[in-house]
Amino acid sequence: MDASNVNFEGQSVFIAGAANGIGAAAARLIAERGGKVFIMDIAEEALSKLQKELSLPDDQVSLIDLGSQESVEETLRTFISRSGRVDALINSAGIVGPNSTKVENIPWVDFERAVRINLFGAIWLTQAVLPIMKEQKYGRIAHVASIAGKEGNPGMAPYNVAKSGLIGFIKGVGKEVAPDGIVINALAPAVIRTELNANTSEEMLKYMISRIPMGRQGEVEEVAEMLAFMASKACSFTTGFTFDASGGRATY
Ligand SMILES: NC(=O)c1ccc[n+]([C@@H]2O[C@H](COP(=O)([O-])OP(=O)(O)OC[C@H]3O[C@@H](n4cnc5c(N)ncnc54)[C@H](O)[C@@H]3O)[C@@H](O)[C@H]2O)c1
C-alpha cells in the first residue's frame, strides 16, 4: 500500500459533529495527516475550542444544525464555495434520544427529533456533497451509524430506526455512485467512551458493555482510525458497507 493513500495532503475533508467525541478525534487525526479540515457542529463552545487547538481559520469552522435541512444546505454551500472541492465527508453528529423507554411511551416529538438529526441530517449532508464529488469524479463519505442499527437496543426505538435507516441508505447510494469514483460507507461502533453516553442510564450502559466480548468500551482514537481509512484514497474497493467497531459484539 502506498503511504500517500492514507495521507490527506492537499485534501479538503468536511467533518460534521466535529466538536466532541469521535468527530473531534477524527478531525485531529486527519489534520495530523495533512488534511484541510472543515469542522461543523451545533455545540459552539466545544467547536471553537477545537478550532483553537487545531489553529483553524474562521472560514473552516461553522455552526450547523443537522435537524434543519436549511441549516445543512446553507452550511455546505458556504463550505463548498470556500474549499472549491470536497474529498471526503465524515458525519459523526448524533444524539441518543429517548432511551430506557418502551416504544409506546415515547412522545412523537422526541421520536421524530432523534430520527431527524441522526438520519435525515445524514441524508441532507450526503445530498449536499454528491454533486461536487460527481464533478470531481472522486469522493469518500463516511457516516457513523451504530451497532444499534444492526442489532437494535431495547428501549431505544428512535435511535435504532435512525441508525438502521442510515445503514440502508448507504447501501443503495453506494451502488448509485459507484461509477462516479465515490464510495460511501458507514461505521457501526458499540459503546465508545464519549459524552454521548452521559445521559444513558447506568442499566442501559451495563447491558451494552456486557454484550462486548472485549469487556470494555471503545476509545475515540480507535474509531477515528477507522474513519480516517474510510475517508482516505485507500478505501477504494468497498462501498455501501457498514464497518464494525464493536469489540467483537458483531462479527458481520
Ligand atoms: N459513543 C458511543 O457509544 C456511540 C456508539 C455507537 C454510535 N455512536 C455514534 O457516533 C457518533 C458520534 O458520537 P459521540 O459518541 O462522539 O458523541 P458526542 O456527543 O461526543 O458527539 C456528537 C456530536 O454531535 C453533535 N450534534 C448533536 N446534535 C447535533 C445537531 N443537531 N447538529 C449538529 N451537530 C450535532 C454534538 O454537539 C456532538 O459534538 C454519533 O452519530 C453516535 O450516534 C456513538
The ligand as an ORCA input file, in Angstrom:
! r2SCAN-3c Opt
* xyz 0 1
  N     -20.365      6.836     21.932
  C     -20.969      5.716     21.603
  O     -21.087      4.806     22.417
  C     -21.505      5.508     20.217
  C     -21.852      4.203     19.836
  C     -22.362      4.000     18.553
  C     -22.516      5.059     17.702
  N     -22.180      6.314     18.107
  C     -22.388      7.407     17.162
  O     -21.173      8.095     16.989
  C     -21.440      9.434     16.604
  C     -20.594     10.359     17.450
  O     -20.991     10.268     18.788
  P     -20.015     10.542     20.011
  O     -20.029      9.338     20.851
  O     -18.751     11.098     19.562
  O     -20.908     11.605     20.811
  P     -20.647     13.123     21.178
  O     -21.885     13.562     21.880
  O     -19.352     13.254     21.877
  O     -20.548     13.806     19.749
  C     -21.664     14.001     18.937
  C     -21.576     15.377     18.330
  O     -22.754     15.621     17.548
  C     -23.138     16.950     17.775
  N     -24.553     17.152     17.485
  C     -25.617     16.731     18.200
  N     -26.747     17.181     17.652
  C     -26.402     17.903     16.567
  C     -27.122     18.638     15.609
  N     -28.453     18.735     15.654
  N     -26.445     19.255     14.637
  C     -25.091     19.211     14.579
  N     -24.347     18.526     15.469
  C     -24.991     17.881     16.452
  C     -22.834     17.199     19.244
  O     -22.765     18.589     19.557
  C     -21.509     16.490     19.388
  O     -20.408     17.330     19.159
  C     -22.950      9.631     16.751
  O     -23.565      9.506     15.485
  C     -23.363      8.466     17.624
  O     -24.697      8.084     17.409
  C     -21.661      6.556     19.343
*
